[in-house]
Amino acid sequence: MLGKEIATLVNGNNNAGYHTVNFDAGKLTSGIYIYTINAGSPSASSGHGFIQSKKMLLLK
């Protein structure tokens, strides 16, 4: 694993609710990728945030 960032899909704040983002993996090679979802901020007044990393298998 090289540990390079290949894309940032959303960088900003959205209102609460359901959102959809399309990811075009056409320029990537087949393999295993790790993605991370960050939502909220642990330093916010609530002290709660969400961070989760998972593996994604890309097959072409």
PyMOL Python script that loads the backbone (N, CA, C, O; Angstrom):
from pymol import cmd

cmd.read_pdbstr("""\
ATOM      1  N   MET A   1       0.840  -1.182   0.000  1.00  0.00           N
ATOM      2  CA  MET A   1       0.000   0.000   0.000  1.00  0.00           C
ATOM      3  C   MET A   1       0.880   1.239   0.000  1.00  0.00           C
ATOM      4  O   MET A   1       1.828   1.357   0.776  1.00  0.00           O
ATOM      5  N   LEU A   2       0.542   2.144  -0.879  1.00  0.00           N
ATOM      6  CA  LEU A   2       1.343   3.342  -1.031  1.00  0.00           C
ATOM      7  C   LEU A   2       0.893   4.478  -0.126  1.00  0.00           C
ATOM      8  O   LEU A   2       1.698   5.347   0.211  1.00  0.00           O
ATOM      9  N   GLY A   3      -0.351   4.492   0.269  1.00  0.00           N
ATOM     10  CA  GLY A   3      -0.844   5.523   1.168  1.00  0.00           C
ATOM     11  C   GLY A   3      -1.024   6.884   0.516  1.00  0.00           C
ATOM     12  O   GLY A   3      -0.893   7.906   1.190  1.00  0.00           O
ATOM     13  N   LYS A   4      -1.325   6.926  -0.787  1.00  0.00           N
ATOM     14  CA  LYS A   4      -1.532   8.191  -1.470  1.00  0.00           C
ATOM     15  C   LYS A   4      -3.013   8.539  -1.508  1.00  0.00           C
ATOM     16  O   LYS A   4      -3.858   7.667  -1.710  1.00  0.00           O
ATOM     17  N   GLU A   5      -3.320   9.804  -1.314  1.00  0.00           N
ATOM     18  CA  GLU A   5      -4.704  10.258  -1.468  1.00  0.00           C
ATOM     19  C   GLU A   5      -4.981  10.391  -2.957  1.00  0.00           C
ATOM     20  O   GLU A   5      -4.215  11.029  -3.679  1.00  0.00           O
ATOM     21  N   ILE A   6      -6.069   9.795  -3.417  1.00  0.00           N
ATOM     22  CA  ILE A   6      -6.366   9.825  -4.849  1.00  0.00           C
ATOM     23  C   ILE A   6      -7.539  10.725  -5.188  1.00  0.00           C
ATOM     24  O   ILE A   6      -7.658  11.172  -6.329  1.00  0.00           O
ATOM     25  N   ALA A   7      -8.411  11.002  -4.221  1.00  0.00           N
ATOM     26  CA  ALA A   7      -9.565  11.859  -4.509  1.00  0.00           C
ATOM     27  C   ALA A   7     -10.163  12.380  -3.211  1.00  0.00           C
ATOM     28  O   ALA A   7     -10.102  11.722  -2.173  1.00  0.00           O
ATOM     29  N   THR A   8     -10.737  13.563  -3.286  1.00  0.00           N
ATOM     30  CA  THR A   8     -11.564  14.107  -2.213  1.00  0.00           C
ATOM     31  C   THR A   8     -12.925  14.363  -2.827  1.00  0.00           C
ATOM     32  O   THR A   8     -13.058  15.185  -3.733  1.00  0.00           O
ATOM     33  N   LEU A   9     -13.934  13.664  -2.340  1.00  0.00           N
ATOM     34  CA  LEU A   9     -15.262  13.766  -2.958  1.00  0.00           C
ATOM     35  C   LEU A   9     -16.044  14.973  -2.466  1.00  0.00           C
ATOM     36  O   LEU A   9     -16.706  15.643  -3.258  1.00  0.00           O
ATOM     37  N   VAL A  10     -15.979  15.255  -1.187  1.00  0.00           N
ATOM     38  CA  VAL A  10     -16.681  16.405  -0.618  1.00  0.00           C
ATOM     39  C   VAL A  10     -15.753  17.042   0.401  1.00  0.00           C
ATOM     40  O   VAL A  10     -15.187  16.358   1.253  1.00  0.00           O
ATOM     41  N   ASN A  11     -15.603  18.345   0.309  1.00  0.00           N
ATOM     42  CA  ASN A  11     -14.785  19.058   1.282  1.00  0.00           C
ATOM     43  C   ASN A  11     -15.553  20.308   1.695  1.00  0.00           C
ATOM     44  O   ASN A  11     -15.364  21.381   1.122  1.00  0.00           O
ATOM     45  N   GLY A  12     -16.397  20.165   2.668  1.00  0.00           N
ATOM     46  CA  GLY A  12     -17.211  21.290   3.106  1.00  0.00           C
ATOM     47  C   GLY A  12     -18.320  20.811   4.018  1.00  0.00           C
ATOM     48  O   GLY A  12     -18.361  19.646   4.416  1.00  0.00           O
ATOM     49  N   ASN A  13     -19.204  21.710   4.339  1.00  0.00           N
ATOM     50  CA  ASN A  13     -20.320  21.389   5.230  1.00  0.00           C
ATOM     51  C   ASN A  13     -21.599  21.210   4.430  1.00  0.00           C
ATOM     52  O   ASN A  13     -21.861  21.956   3.487  1.00  0.00           O
ATOM     53  N   ASN A  14     -22.391  20.220   4.811  1.00  0.00           N
ATOM     54  CA  ASN A  14     -23.712  19.983   4.237  1.00  0.00           C
ATOM     55  C   ASN A  14     -24.730  19.989   5.358  1.00  0.00           C
ATOM     56  O   ASN A  14     -24.406  19.710   6.512  1.00  0.00           O
ATOM     57  N   ASN A  15     -25.961  20.309   5.008  1.00  0.00           N
ATOM     58  CA  ASN A  15     -27.040  20.217   5.990  1.00  0.00           C
ATOM     59  C   ASN A  15     -27.283  18.754   6.330  1.00  0.00           C
ATOM     60  O   ASN A  15     -26.939  17.858   5.558  1.00  0.00           O
ATOM     61  N   ALA A  16     -27.877  18.526   7.488  1.00  0.00           N
ATOM     62  CA  ALA A  16     -28.214  17.162   7.899  1.00  0.00           C
ATOM     63  C   ALA A  16     -29.178  16.557   6.884  1.00  0.00           C
ATOM     64  O   ALA A  16     -30.019  17.256   6.318  1.00  0.00           O
ATOM     65  N   GLY A  17     -29.047  15.256   6.663  1.00  0.00           N
ATOM     66  CA  GLY A  17     -29.928  14.567   5.734  1.00  0.00           C
ATOM     67  C   GLY A  17     -29.141  13.605   4.863  1.00  0.00           C
ATOM     68  O   GLY A  17     -27.968  13.335   5.121  1.00  0.00           O
ATOM     69  N   TYR A  18     -29.787  13.095   3.842  1.00  0.00           N
ATOM     70  CA  TYR A  18     -29.168  12.140   2.927  1.00  0.00           C
ATOM     71  C   TYR A  18     -28.579  12.884   1.733  1.00  0.00           C
ATOM     72  O   TYR A  18     -29.202  13.786   1.173  1.00  0.00           O
ATOM     73  N   HIS A  19     -27.376  12.491   1.362  1.00  0.00           N
ATOM     74  CA  HIS A  19     -26.691  13.108   0.231  1.00  0.00           C
ATOM     75  C   HIS A  19     -26.077  12.009  -0.629  1.00  0.00           C
ATOM     76  O   HIS A  19     -25.704  10.951  -0.123  1.00  0.00           O
ATOM     77  N   THR A  20     -25.975  12.262  -1.917  1.00  0.00           N
ATOM     78  CA  THR A  20     -25.383  11.312  -2.849  1.00  0.00           C
ATOM     79  C   THR A  20     -24.222  11.981  -3.569  1.00  0.00           C
ATOM     80  O   THR A  20     -24.322  13.126  -4.012  1.00  0.00           O
ATOM     81  N   VAL A  21     -23.120  11.248  -3.678  1.00  0.00           N
ATOM     82  CA  VAL A  21     -21.947  11.732  -4.395  1.00  0.00           C
ATOM     83  C   VAL A  21     -21.514  10.635  -5.356  1.00  0.00           C
ATOM     84  O   VAL A  21     -21.351   9.487  -4.942  1.00  0.00           O
ATOM     85  N   ASN A  22     -21.327  10.958  -6.613  1.00  0.00           N
ATOM     86  CA  ASN A  22     -20.861   9.987  -7.598  1.00  0.00           C
ATOM     87  C   ASN A  22     -19.339   9.977  -7.629  1.00  0.00           C
ATOM     88  O   ASN A  22     -18.702  11.029  -7.588  1.00  0.00           O
ATOM     89  N   PHE A  23     -18.765   8.784  -7.701  1.00  0.00           N
ATOM     90  CA  PHE A  23     -17.319   8.608  -7.730  1.00  0.00           C
ATOM     91  C   PHE A  23     -16.945   7.908  -9.029  1.00  0.00           C
ATOM     92  O   PHE A  23     -17.355   6.770  -9.260  1.00  0.00           O
ATOM     93  N   ASP A  24     -16.170   8.574  -9.878  1.00  0.00           N
ATOM     94  CA  ASP A  24     -15.735   8.003 -11.154  1.00  0.00           C
ATOM     95  C   ASP A  24     -14.364   7.380 -10.963  1.00  0.00           C
ATOM     96  O   ASP A  24     -13.370   8.090 -10.812  1.00  0.00           O
ATOM     97  N   ALA A  25     -14.308   6.048 -10.969  1.00  0.00           N
ATOM     98  CA  ALA A  25     -13.051   5.321 -10.771  1.00  0.00           C
ATOM     99  C   ALA A  25     -12.450   4.888 -12.106  1.00  0.00           C
ATOM    100  O   ALA A  25     -11.641   3.960 -12.146  1.00  0.00           O
ATOM    101  N   GLY A  26     -12.832   5.543 -13.190  1.00  0.00           N
ATOM    102  CA  GLY A  26     -12.383   5.158 -14.514  1.00  0.00           C
ATOM    103  C   GLY A  26     -10.876   5.240 -14.716  1.00  0.00           C
ATOM    104  O   GLY A  26     -10.324   4.498 -15.529  1.00  0.00           O
ATOM    105  N   LYS A  27     -10.204   6.123 -13.994  1.00  0.00           N
ATOM    106  CA  LYS A  27      -8.756   6.295 -14.168  1.00  0.00           C
ATOM    107  C   LYS A  27      -7.938   5.470 -13.178  1.00  0.00           C
ATOM    108  O   LYS A  27      -6.708   5.506 -13.211  1.00  0.00           O
ATOM    109  N   LEU A  28      -8.605   4.732 -12.306  1.00  0.00           N
ATOM    110  CA  LEU A  28      -7.897   3.933 -11.307  1.00  0.00           C
ATOM    111  C   LEU A  28      -7.689   2.509 -11.810  1.00  0.00           C
ATOM    112  O   LEU A  28      -8.450   2.011 -12.640  1.00  0.00           O
ATOM    113  N   THR A  29      -6.660   1.874 -11.303  1.00  0.00           N
ATOM    114  CA  THR A  29      -6.419   0.476 -11.644  1.00  0.00           C
ATOM    115  C   THR A  29      -7.183  -0.422 -10.675  1.00  0.00           C
ATOM    116  O   THR A  29      -7.584   0.016  -9.597  1.00  0.00           O
ATOM    117  N   SER A  30      -7.379  -1.670 -11.062  1.00  0.00           N
ATOM    118  CA  SER A  30      -8.008  -2.640 -10.164  1.00  0.00           C
ATOM    119  C   SER A  30      -7.138  -2.822  -8.936  1.00  0.00           C
ATOM    120  O   SER A  30      -5.910  -2.774  -9.017  1.00  0.00           O
ATOM    121  N   GLY A  31      -7.778  -3.029  -7.809  1.00  0.00           N
ATOM    122  CA  GLY A  31      -7.021  -3.251  -6.584  1.00  0.00           C
ATOM    123  C   GLY A  31      -7.855  -2.969  -5.355  1.00  0.00           C
ATOM    124  O   GLY A  31      -9.067  -2.768  -5.439  1.00  0.00           O
ATOM    125  N   ILE A  32      -7.199  -2.958  -4.223  1.00  0.00           N
ATOM    126  CA  ILE A  32      -7.850  -2.681  -2.945  1.00  0.00           C
ATOM    127  C   ILE A  32      -7.520  -1.253  -2.543  1.00  0.00           C
ATOM    128  O   ILE A  32      -6.355  -0.855  -2.509  1.00  0.00           O
ATOM    129  N   TYR A  33      -8.550  -0.497  -2.244  1.00  0.00           N
ATOM    130  CA  TYR A  33      -8.407   0.893  -1.828  1.00  0.00           C
ATOM    131  C   TYR A  33      -9.017   1.041  -0.438  1.00  0.00           C
ATOM    132  O   TYR A  33      -9.931   0.302  -0.073  1.00  0.00           O
ATOM    133  N   ILE A  34      -8.516   1.984   0.324  1.00  0.00           N
ATOM    134  CA  ILE A  34      -9.063   2.283   1.644  1.00  0.00           C
ATOM    135  C   ILE A  34      -9.678   3.672   1.572  1.00  0.00           C
ATOM    136  O   ILE A  34      -9.033   4.632   1.151  1.00  0.00           O
ATOM    137  N   TYR A  35     -10.952   3.763   1.995  1.00  0.00           N
ATOM    138  CA  TYR A  35     -11.601   5.067   2.019  1.00  0.00           C
ATOM    139  C   TYR A  35     -11.968   5.424   3.447  1.00  0.00           C
ATOM    140  O   TYR A  35     -12.200   4.549   4.282  1.00  0.00           O
ATOM    141  N   THR A  36     -12.017   6.718   3.715  1.00  0.00           N
ATOM    142  CA  THR A  36     -12.338   7.218   5.051  1.00  0.00           C
ATOM    143  C   THR A  36     -13.475   8.216   4.945  1.00  0.00           C
ATOM    144  O   THR A  36     -13.479   9.086   4.074  1.00  0.00           O
ATOM    145  N   ILE A  37     -14.439   8.078   5.843  1.00  0.00           N
ATOM    146  CA  ILE A  37     -15.552   9.015   5.935  1.00  0.00           C
ATOM    147  C   ILE A  37     -15.404   9.780   7.247  1.00  0.00           C
ATOM    148  O   ILE A  37     -15.334   9.184   8.322  1.00  0.00           O
ATOM    149  N   ASN A  38     -15.359  11.103   7.144  1.00  0.00           N
ATOM    150  CA  ASN A  38     -15.311  11.978   8.315  1.00  0.00           C
ATOM    151  C   ASN A  38     -16.584  12.805   8.326  1.00  0.00           C
ATOM    152  O   ASN A  38     -16.916  13.446   7.329  1.00  0.00           O
ATOM    153  N   ALA A  39     -17.291  12.798   9.428  1.00  0.00           N
ATOM    154  CA  ALA A  39     -18.504  13.612   9.551  1.00  0.00           C
ATOM    155  C   ALA A  39     -18.534  14.221  10.939  1.00  0.00           C
ATOM    156  O   ALA A  39     -18.251  13.547  11.930  1.00  0.00           O
ATOM    157  N   GLY A  40     -18.870  15.471  11.005  1.00  0.00           N
ATOM    158  CA  GLY A  40     -18.873  16.149  12.289  1.00  0.00           C
ATOM    159  C   GLY A  40     -17.457  16.465  12.713  1.00  0.00           C
ATOM    160  O   GLY A  40     -16.497  16.205  11.986  1.00  0.00           O
ATOM    161  N   SER A  41     -17.344  17.020  13.883  1.00  0.00           N
ATOM    162  CA  SER A  41     -16.037  17.395  14.397  1.00  0.00           C
ATOM    163  C   SER A  41     -15.963  17.069  15.879  1.00  0.00           C
ATOM    164  O   SER A  41     -16.790  17.548  16.655  1.00  0.00           O
ATOM    165  N   PRO A  42     -14.993  16.267  16.287  1.00  0.00           N
ATOM    166  CA  PRO A  42     -14.863  15.967  17.714  1.00  0.00           C
ATOM    167  C   PRO A  42     -14.583  17.204  18.545  1.00  0.00           C
ATOM    168  O   PRO A  42     -14.821  17.201  19.753  1.00  0.00           O
ATOM    169  N   SER A  43     -14.079  18.265  17.920  1.00  0.00           N
ATOM    170  CA  SER A  43     -13.780  19.477  18.673  1.00  0.00           C
ATOM    171  C   SER A  43     -14.971  20.433  18.739  1.00  0.00           C
ATOM    172  O   SER A  43     -14.885  21.493  19.358  1.00  0.00           O
ATOM    173  N   ALA A  44     -16.090  20.056  18.097  1.00  0.00           N
ATOM    174  CA  ALA A  44     -17.287  20.900  18.136  1.00  0.00           C
ATOM    175  C   ALA A  44     -17.872  20.902  19.547  1.00  0.00           C
ATOM    176  O   ALA A  44     -17.434  20.142  20.410  1.00  0.00           O
ATOM    177  N   SER A  45     -18.844  21.742  19.767  1.00  0.00           N
ATOM    178  CA  SER A  45     -19.410  21.885  21.108  1.00  0.00           C
ATOM    179  C   SER A  45     -20.007  20.578  21.631  1.00  0.00           C
ATOM    180  O   SER A  45     -20.012  20.351  22.841  1.00  0.00           O
ATOM    181  N   SER A  46     -20.510  19.715  20.744  1.00  0.00           N
ATOM    182  CA  SER A  46     -21.085  18.441  21.189  1.00  0.00           C
ATOM    183  C   SER A  46     -20.003  17.443  21.562  1.00  0.00           C
ATOM    184  O   SER A  46     -20.243  16.521  22.342  1.00  0.00           O
ATOM    185  N   GLY A  47     -18.792  17.628  20.995  1.00  0.00           N
ATOM    186  CA  GLY A  47     -17.702  16.698  21.294  1.00  0.00           C
ATOM    187  C   GLY A  47     -17.814  15.384  20.553  1.00  0.00           C
ATOM    188  O   GLY A  47     -17.068  14.447  20.835  1.00  0.00           O
ATOM    189  N   HIS A  48     -18.756  15.302  19.590  1.00  0.00           N
ATOM    190  CA  HIS A  48     -18.953  14.063  18.851  1.00  0.00           C
ATOM    191  C   HIS A  48     -18.579  14.252  17.387  1.00  0.00           C
ATOM    192  O   HIS A  48     -18.853  15.290  16.785  1.00  0.00           O
ATOM    193  N   GLY A  49     -17.968  13.259  16.851  1.00  0.00           N
ATOM    194  CA  GLY A  49     -17.641  13.237  15.431  1.00  0.00           C
ATOM    195  C   GLY A  49     -17.687  11.793  14.975  1.00  0.00           C
ATOM    196  O   GLY A  49     -17.782  10.878  15.793  1.00  0.00           O
ATOM    197  N   PHE A  50     -17.620  11.593  13.694  1.00  0.00           N
ATOM    198  CA  PHE A  50     -17.673  10.248  13.135  1.00  0.00           C
ATOM    199  C   PHE A  50     -16.535  10.103  12.148  1.00  0.00           C
ATOM    200  O   PHE A  50     -16.408  10.901  11.219  1.00  0.00           O
ATOM    201  N   ILE A  51     -15.707   9.089  12.341  1.00  0.00           N
ATOM    202  CA  ILE A  51     -14.632   8.761  11.413  1.00  0.00           C
ATOM    203  C   ILE A  51     -14.650   7.251  11.223  1.00  0.00           C
ATOM    204  O   ILE A  51     -14.617   6.494  12.193  1.00  0.00           O
ATOM    205  N   GLN A  52     -14.704   6.821   9.970  1.00  0.00           N
ATOM    206  CA  GLN A  52     -14.697   5.382   9.698  1.00  0.00           C
ATOM    207  C   GLN A  52     -13.910   5.114   8.422  1.00  0.00           C
ATOM    208  O   GLN A  52     -14.113   5.784   7.410  1.00  0.00           O
ATOM    209  N   SER A  53     -13.013   4.133   8.473  1.00  0.00           N
ATOM    210  CA  SER A  53     -12.248   3.704   7.307  1.00  0.00           C
ATOM    211  C   SER A  53     -12.630   2.277   6.958  1.00  0.00           C
ATOM    212  O   SER A  53     -12.814   1.434   7.836  1.00  0.00           O
ATOM    213  N   LYS A  54     -12.745   2.022   5.658  1.00  0.00           N
ATOM    214  CA  LYS A  54     -13.086   0.669   5.181  1.00  0.00           C
ATOM    215  C   LYS A  54     -12.304   0.383   3.911  1.00  0.00           C
ATOM    216  O   LYS A  54     -11.737   1.284   3.293  1.00  0.00           O
ATOM    217  N   LYS A  55     -12.285  -0.884   3.534  1.00  0.00           N
ATOM    218  CA  LYS A  55     -11.641  -1.306   2.302  1.00  0.00           C
ATOM    219  C   LYS A  55     -12.651  -1.361   1.166  1.00  0.00           C
ATOM    220  O   LYS A  55     -13.820  -1.693   1.367  1.00  0.00           O
ATOM    221  N   MET A  56     -12.180  -1.032  -0.025  1.00  0.00           N
ATOM    222  CA  MET A  56     -13.012  -1.109  -1.220  1.00  0.00           C
ATOM    223  C   MET A  56     -12.235  -1.911  -2.261  1.00  0.00           C
ATOM    224  O   MET A  56     -11.069  -1.620  -2.527  1.00  0.00           O
ATOM    225  N   LEU A  57     -12.866  -2.904  -2.841  1.00  0.00           N
ATOM    226  CA  LEU A  57     -12.258  -3.708  -3.882  1.00  0.00           C
ATOM    227  C   LEU A  57     -12.753  -3.200  -5.226  1.00  0.00           C
ATOM    228  O   LEU A  57     -13.953  -3.225  -5.499  1.00  0.00           O
ATOM    229  N   LEU A  58     -11.830  -2.735  -6.067  1.00  0.00           N
ATOM    230  CA  LEU A  58     -12.178  -2.223  -7.392  1.00  0.00           C
ATOM    231  C   LEU A  58     -11.749  -3.242  -8.437  1.00  0.00           C
ATOM    232  O   LEU A  58     -10.567  -3.560  -8.565  1.00  0.00           O
ATOM    233  N   LEU A  59     -12.723  -3.748  -9.180  1.00  0.00           N
ATOM    234  CA  LEU A  59     -12.459  -4.706 -10.249  1.00  0.00           C
ATOM    235  C   LEU A  59     -12.899  -4.123 -11.578  1.00  0.00           C
ATOM    236  O   LEU A  59     -13.981  -3.544 -11.682  1.00  0.00           O
ATOM    237  N   LYS A  60     -12.068  -4.275 -12.586  1.00  0.00           N
ATOM    238  CA  LYS A  60     -12.429  -3.769 -13.919  1.00  0.00           C
ATOM    239  C   LYS A  60     -12.532  -4.917 -14.892  1.00  0.00           C
ATOM    240  O   LYS A  60     -12.826  -4.704 -16.069  1.00  0.00           O
TER     241      LYS A  60
END
""", "prot")
cmd.dss("prot")
cmd.show_as("cartoon", "prot")
cmd.util.cbc("prot")
cmd.orient("prot")
